[in-house]
Amino acid sequence: MNPPDLAELRARVLEANRRVHARENARYLTRHPEQTNAFQKRILKRTVRAVGRELPAGARVLDLGCGTGYLSLPFLERGCRVTGVDLSPEMLEALDARIPEACRDRIRTVEADAESFLAEEAETYDAVLLSALLHHLVEVAPVVRRACARLKPGGLFLVFFEPLKQAVASPGRFAWHRALARMDEGLYRGVMRLRRVPLFDDEYEESDYQRRFGGIDPGSLAATLEDEGLTVLEVEKYSARRFAGFAFLGTRLLRTPNTFNLLARKNDS
């Protein structure tokens, strides 16, 4: 793809993300129970605890694509100093409304897309967090490399809740996986109708750009991180669903993950 075409595509995808997140605004997590159900909450709490205990007191944390505070708030409540970056003023407004008064002096929010912010940011951090961000990008590797540069030696790099790109290992299990997904999605849509929460299916095709290619490949991501001097500590794969029961069945019974988290550490110089 020629540079002008790539620039135009980036601009179009950024605008699609601004548009869809403006519409989702403070009800983002209401529309995305796959991030808040009991199954996912356990994963979130376990991950925050594992990262948090490796950080120094008062650690400086950069949360790229912070949204309404899905990762920012738990780390803020652990005593970290957080810089939250998001391109959506509506999402940042929703985050601001959720910040505990006692924590306000330890959080800074920046309205910017990740690429623009990283191109200008000179500070370094004890941890860099990317929550459900990578699949919104046109080019993943350049953003990951720039994010790695903002990490202190020994610092932690967390990629959280990304769609998993992988080959189908078992057609039979995949068929059950699809059936489970249809039941989960059908129930979700019924609940949203009862709660009168509008959905925006037509908006996601362009904003969730990497999903059209199957998601994010953790192997390629790990290779990029290793090239930037990081060591991958863990890749966790699981099935994210709207409802906890379906997520549990997909993860434990069918063993058909569709989502992953990755944790890495920057090597000491």
C-alpha positions in Angstrom: 0.0 0.0 0.0 1.4 3.4 -1.0 2.0 5.9 1.9 -0.8 8.3 0.8 -3.2 5.4 0.7 -2.0 4.2 4.1 -2.4 7.7 5.6 -5.9 7.9 4.2 -6.8 4.5 5.7 -5.4 5.4 9.1 -7.4 8.6 9.1 -10.6 6.8 8.1 -10.1 4.1 10.8 -9.4 6.8 13.4 -12.5 8.7 12.5 -14.6 5.5 12.7 -13.2 4.9 16.2 -14.0 8.4 17.3 -17.5 8.1 15.9 -18.3 4.7 17.5 -16.9 5.6 20.9 -18.7 8.9 20.9 -21.9 6.9 20.5 -21.0 4.3 23.1 -19.8 7.0 25.6 -20.6 6.3 29.3 -22.5 3.2 28.5 -19.6 1.5 26.8 -19.2 -1.2 29.5 -23.0 -1.7 29.6 -22.8 -2.6 25.9 -19.8 -4.8 26.4 -20.6 -7.2 29.3 -17.9 -9.6 27.9 -15.5 -7.2 29.8 -17.5 -7.0 33.0 -19.1 -10.5 33.6 -17.9 -12.6 36.5 -15.6 -14.8 34.4 -13.8 -11.8 32.9 -13.7 -9.9 36.2 -11.7 -12.8 37.7 -9.2 -12.6 34.9 -9.0 -8.8 35.2 -8.4 -8.9 39.0 -5.9 -11.7 38.7 -4.0 -9.8 36.0 -4.0 -6.5 37.9 -2.8 -8.3 41.0 0.0 -10.1 39.2 1.3 -6.9 37.5 0.8 -4.7 40.5 2.9 -6.8 42.9 5.8 -6.5 40.4 5.7 -2.7 40.4 7.4 -0.3 42.7 5.4 1.9 45.1 3.9 4.8 43.3 4.7 3.3 39.9 4.2 5.4 36.8 1.7 3.6 34.5 0.8 4.5 30.9 -2.6 3.2 29.8 -3.0 3.5 26.0 -6.6 3.4 24.9 -7.8 3.8 28.5 -11.5 4.3 27.6 -13.7 4.6 30.7 -10.9 3.3 33.0 -11.1 -0.5 32.7 -7.4 -0.8 33.6 -6.6 2.7 34.7 -8.9 2.7 37.7 -7.7 -0.6 39.2 -4.1 0.5 39.0 -4.9 3.9 40.3 -6.6 2.4 43.3 -3.4 0.4 43.9 -1.5 3.6 44.4 0.0 4.0 40.9 0.4 7.3 39.1 -1.6 6.8 35.9 -1.5 8.6 32.5 -4.6 7.6 30.5 -4.7 8.2 26.8 -7.8 7.9 24.6 -8.9 9.5 21.4 -12.5 9.9 22.6 -13.5 12.9 24.7 -16.7 11.1 25.6 -14.9 8.1 27.0 -12.5 10.4 29.0 -15.5 12.3 30.4 -17.0 9.0 31.5 -13.6 8.0 33.1 -13.4 11.4 34.9 -16.8 10.8 36.5 -15.5 7.5 37.9 -12.2 8.7 39.5 -12.3 8.6 43.3 -11.6 12.1 44.7 -8.8 10.7 46.8 -7.0 9.6 43.6 -7.4 12.6 41.4 -3.9 13.9 42.0 -2.4 10.7 40.7 -4.1 10.6 37.3 -3.5 12.5 34.1 -5.8 12.1 31.0 -4.8 13.0 27.5 -7.1 13.2 24.5 -5.1 11.7 21.6 -4.8 8.6 19.5 -2.1 6.3 20.6 0.1 6.9 17.5 0.1 10.7 17.9 0.7 10.5 21.6 3.6 8.1 21.3 5.2 10.2 18.6 5.6 13.1 21.0 5.8 11.6 24.5 9.3 11.6 26.1 8.5 10.3 29.5 9.2 6.7 30.5 7.0 4.4 32.6 7.2 1.5 35.0 4.3 -0.2 33.1 2.6 0.3 29.7 -0.9 -1.1 29.3 -2.8 -1.7 26.1 -6.4 -2.8 26.7 -8.4 -3.8 23.7 -6.4 -1.3 21.6 -4.4 -3.2 19.0 -7.3 -4.5 17.0 -8.3 -0.9 16.3 -5.0 -0.1 14.6 -4.2 -0.2 10.9 -0.5 -1.1 11.7 0.1 -2.9 14.9 3.9 -3.3 15.0 5.0 0.4 14.7 2.7 1.3 17.6 4.0 -1.5 19.8 7.6 -0.5 19.1 6.9 3.1 20.1 5.1 1.9 23.2 8.1 -0.3 24.1 10.3 2.8 23.9 8.3 4.4 26.7 9.0 1.6 29.1 11.8 1.7 31.7 14.3 -1.2 31.8 12.7 -3.9 34.0 9.2 -2.4 33.3 6.1 -4.4 32.4 4.2 -4.4 29.1 0.6 -5.7 29.3 -1.6 -6.4 26.3 -5.1 -7.2 27.6 -8.3 -8.4 26.0 -7.3 -8.7 22.3 -9.1 -10.9 19.7 -7.0 -14.0 19.1 -5.9 -14.8 15.6 -5.4 -18.5 15.1 -6.0 -21.5 12.9 -8.9 -23.8 13.5 -7.4 -26.8 15.3 -10.5 -28.9 15.5 -13.4 -28.4 13.1 -15.7 -30.3 15.4 -14.9 -28.2 18.4 -15.1 -25.0 16.2 -18.6 -25.9 15.2 -19.6 -26.1 18.9 -17.8 -22.9 19.5 -19.9 -21.2 16.8 -23.1 -22.6 18.2 -22.2 -21.4 21.7 -21.4 -18.0 20.3 -24.8 -17.7 18.6 -26.6 -18.6 21.8 -24.5 -16.1 23.8 -25.1 -13.3 21.2 -28.8 -14.0 20.9 -29.3 -13.8 24.6 -27.2 -10.6 24.7 -29.3 -8.9 22.1 -32.5 -9.8 23.9 -31.2 -8.3 27.1 -30.1 -5.1 25.4 -33.5 -4.8 23.8 -35.2 -5.2 27.2 -32.9 -2.6 28.7 -33.4 -0.3 25.7 -29.7 -0.1 25.0 -29.0 0.7 21.4 -26.4 -1.3 19.5 -24.2 -0.1 16.7 -23.3 -3.1 14.6 -22.8 -1.0 11.4 -20.0 1.0 13.1 -17.7 -1.8 14.1 -16.5 -3.2 10.8 -14.1 -0.3 10.2 -13.3 0.7 13.7 -12.3 -2.8 14.7 -10.0 -2.9 11.8 -7.8 -6.0 12.6 -10.9 -8.2 13.2 -11.4 -8.4 9.4 -8.1 -10.3 9.3 -9.0 -12.6 12.2 -7.6 -10.5 15.1 -4.1 -10.2 16.6 -1.5 -13.0 16.3 0.2 -13.3 19.7 3.2 -15.0 18.0 3.8 -12.0 15.8 3.3 -9.7 18.7 5.7 -11.6 20.8 8.3 -11.5 18.1 8.0 -7.7 17.8 8.4 -7.4 21.6 11.5 -9.6 21.6 13.0 -7.5 18.8 12.5 -4.4 21.1 14.3 -6.0 24.0 11.4 -7.5 26.0 11.0 -11.0 27.3 7.5 -12.5 27.1 6.5 -13.8 30.5 3.0 -15.2 29.8 0.4 -15.5 27.1 -3.1 -16.3 28.5 -5.8 -17.5 26.1 -9.5 -17.8 26.9 -13.0 -17.5 25.5 -14.6 -14.1 26.0 -18.3 -14.1 25.8 -21.1 -11.7 26.8 -22.1 -13.9 29.7 -19.9 -15.7 32.2 -21.4 -19.1 31.8 -20.8 -19.2 28.0 -17.2 -17.9 28.6 -16.6 -20.7 31.1 -17.9 -23.3 28.8 -15.9 -22.0 25.9 -12.7 -21.8 27.9 -12.9 -24.9 30.1 -15.1 -27.4 28.2 -14.7 -26.7 24.5 -11.2 -25.2 24.9 -11.8 -22.8 22.0 -10.2 -19.5 23.0 -10.9 -16.3 21.1 -9.1 -13.8 23.2 -5.7 -13.4 24.8 -3.6 -11.4 27.2 0.2 -11.0 27.0 2.6 -9.9 29.7 6.2 -9.0 29.0 9.2 -7.4 30.8 11.7 -5.0 29.3 15.2 -6.4 29.7 17.6 -4.4 31.8 20.1 -2.4 29.7 
